[in-house]
């Protein structure tokens, strides 16, 4: 085994210390762990291996896509490189456009926000999750920056969503009671461009499952634009940055293309190395998402 890289299927939370030490003792130079394949349409994602102590060789966890790429390349000479990142800092990116006096009254101090997260997970390319929401937010910021609205328009990209909504929760924690009261609505966009054929439903998601001004405006935009038949009713689901706002009583919603039967039905490319622009982005769905959220956010900001 001298000079070999060992690959083995393990449990996702299994302590790999003993296995890695045994491989090193036999001359292996690295240990690659992977999980059992997910049940379609899910795929096993890459992960950070669990070790209880330092071992003498690199240990990495790869996803299902990487596993089969390695198997198909065999026999081959492989090189494994590792980087250690310490004291990592995550950043939020925010921009705002001040409200302007409207035809029927003065500008408001309220805020209407369009947002998305810009991070991805280990081993994933992140084109749909959530490059699509990032692009939508940036493009709406460009288009809407000169529109006359009474409320302030805000555009935000959150860091570290994938490790516990860290960026959005940090932002919310910095708002005092008066600032929270000025949040008129938050339109969060997470996975709004998948090209997976069964993802025919545009899901209108609410952390508490209750209607609010945000999802009401998106549904109304769907009626006006002719997309309502492709859209769900308001459905309960968290697990994205809208949750950070709704936990503190601010109106928000999350919007996403997913399988028709359930918002839990995500494309096979989800959290995988196949989540690329070429493999997993539909310009048509991304455009519809942009039209719906742009029209809804503008309508709410004009009130």
N, C-alpha and C positions, 0 to 999 in steps of 0.2 A: 504493500500500500504506500510505500515511500513516494512522496511527491504528489499523491492523489488528492483530489477534492471529493469529499464524501457528500452525497445527497441522500436524504432520508425523509420519509413522511412521518410527521409527528403530530401530536395533539397541539392545539393552538396555544394552550397555557402550560404545557409540559416543561418542567425544568430540564434543560438540555445539557447541564454541566457534565454529568456522568458520561453521556454519549459522546460529547465533544472531547472529553479527556481520553476516552478509550480510543477514539479515532486518532488523536494526536500521538498516543502511545504506540500506535502501529505505523506511524510515519506520515499520516495525512497532514496536509498543509492548510486545509480549510474545511469547514463543515457547513453545508447548505441544507437548511430545513425547509420543508414545504408541508402544506396541509393536504388532507383528503379533498378531492375535487368537490366543489359545491354542486348542489342539485339545480339543474337548469331552471331559470335563467341566471342563477347566481353563480359566481366563481369565487374560489378561495383567493383572498387577497394576500398581499405581502404583509409581514408583521415583524415586530421587534422580538427576537428570541428571549426567553427567560433563562438567566444564568444566576446561580447563587454565589458564584465566586469567579474570579478571573481565570481564564484558560489561556493556553499558550498559542492557540491558533484562532483566526477570525471565524466567527459564527454569524451567519446571516439567515433571515427568513424571507423566502421569495414567494410570489403569488403563483397561481395556476398557469397564467400565461407564460411567465418566465420559466416555470418548471418544464413545460412542454417544448419551449424553445431550446432549452438545454438538452433535453432528451433527443430532440430531432437533430441536433448538431453532433451528437456522439457518433463515432469517437472523435474527440477533438482535444486540442491543448487549450486549457483555460487559464486565465489570469484573474485573480480576485483582488480588488483594491478596496481598502476601507478608509473612511474619514471619521474622525471624532470631532463632533461639534459641541462646544461647551459654552455656558452662559449665553444661550440663544435668546434673542429678543424678537418678539413679534410686533408688528406695526399695523395700525388701522390707517386707512387713507380716506380723508373726508374733504368734501368741497361743498360750498353753499352759494346760493343765489338769493339775494334779498328780495322779498316781496315788493311789488310795485303797487301804486294806487290804481285801483280798478275803476271801471266806469260807474259802478254803483257805490263806491265807498273807498275808504282809506285802506292802506296796506295793513295786514295782520302781523302779529308777532309769532303766530303759530308756525310750526314746521311740518312739512310733508317730505318724507324720505324715501328714496329708491336705493336699494342696497343688494349686496351679494357678498359671498366670501371668495377670496382669491387663493386660498391655500388648497393643497391636495393631500393625499395620504402617501405613505412610503410605497414606492414601486408603481404608482399610478401616474399617467401623463396629465390627467385633469382637464381634458378639453371640455367635456360637458359638466363635470363636477369639479370646480364650478367656473371654468373658463367661460362658459356660455353666459352665466349670470354676470360675470365681470364685464364681458363685452357689452351686454345689454345695458348695464349701469353706465358705462363710459359713453356709449352712443346716445343714451337719453340725456346725459349731462350735456353733450355737445348740442343736441337738437333743442333742448328746452332752456338753455342758458339765457336766451333773450325773450322768452315768452312772458307776457304780463300775467302775473299771479298775485293774489293778495297775500297768501302764505309764503314763507320762505321755502325754497326748494333745497333739499339736501341730498347729496349723493355720497354713499359710503361703501368702502370695500373693507371687509373684516378679515383680520388675520386669525389663524389658529382655530377656525371653526371645527376642524376635524378632530381636535383633541379636547372638545368640551365647550364649544361656543365661547372660547376665551376672549376673543376680540370684542364681540358684541356685548358680552356680559361686563367686561371692563368699562366699555363706553357707558352703558346704562348705569353702572355703579357710580359714575362721576356726575350724574345729573341730580340736581337737587329737586325738591318737590315742585317748585315753580317751573323748572325746565321740563320736567316730566309732563306737567299739565299742558304745556305748549305743544307737545307732540300730537299733531292731528292724525297722523297715520304713517305706518311704515310698510312699504311694499318690498318684501324680500324675494329674491329670485335665485333658486337653487336647482340646477339641472333643467334648463329651459330650452335645450336644443338637440336632444338625442335623435339620432336617425333610426333607432330600433323600431322596426315596423309595428309591433304590437303596442307601442307607447302612443296610443291614439287619443288619450284623454289628458286634457289640461286640468290639473288638479288645483282646486282652490282650498288651501289648507289653513287651518286655524288651530293653535295650540290647545285652546279650551273647547274647540268644536262649535263655538257660538258665532253667529253673524256679528259683524262690526262694520264700521264705515269703510274699511279697506277692502274687505272681500265683497261688500255690496257694490262698491264702485267698479271693481274688476268684472263682476257679473253683469252690471249694467253696461259696461263697455263691450262685453261679449254680445249682448243683445243688439247694441247699436251697430256693431261691426259684422254681425252675422256668424259669430263663432260659438254662440251659446250651446249648440248641440254637441260640441266637442268638449264642453267643460263640465266638471263635476259640480254638485251643490257644495256648500260649505262642509268640509270634512275635518274631523279631529286628527291632528298629527303634529308633533313637535319635531325634534331632531334637526332643527336648523335655526338660523339666527333670529327668526321672528319670535321664537320661544323666549329669548332673553328679554324682549320688550313686553310680551304679554304676561310674563311672570310678574311684572311690576305694574300691570294695569294699563299699559299703553296699547291702543289699537294697532294690530299688525296682522300680516298674513304671509304665507309662503306659497309660491306658484311654481309649478313643475309639470313637465310631460312625463307620464308614467303609464303602466299597463292599465287597461280599462277596468279590470276586476277590483283592483286595490291600489292605494298609493304606496303600498309596500312592494309592488311588483316593479322592480327596477331592471334596466337593461343589462345584458351579460357583460358589457364593458365597464360596468360600475366598479369603481375602485380597482381597476386593473390597468395593465400596460397597454391595453387596446383602446383606452379612452383617449383617442387622438382625434384631431380635426378631420383627418381623412376617413377614419373608421366610424366616427360616432357623432358627427354634427350634421344636422339638417338645417339648411338656411331657411327653408320654409317655416319650420316650427320656431326657429329663433326669431324670425320676422314677426310671426303671429304673437309670440310672447312680448316682443317689444311694442307692438301696436296696443295690445291689451293694457299693459302696465303704464305705458306712456299716456294713453288716453285717460285711464283711471286716476293716475297721480295728478295729471293736469286738471281734471274735473274737481278733484278734492281740494287742490291748491287754489282754485279760482273762487271757491265758496267764501 
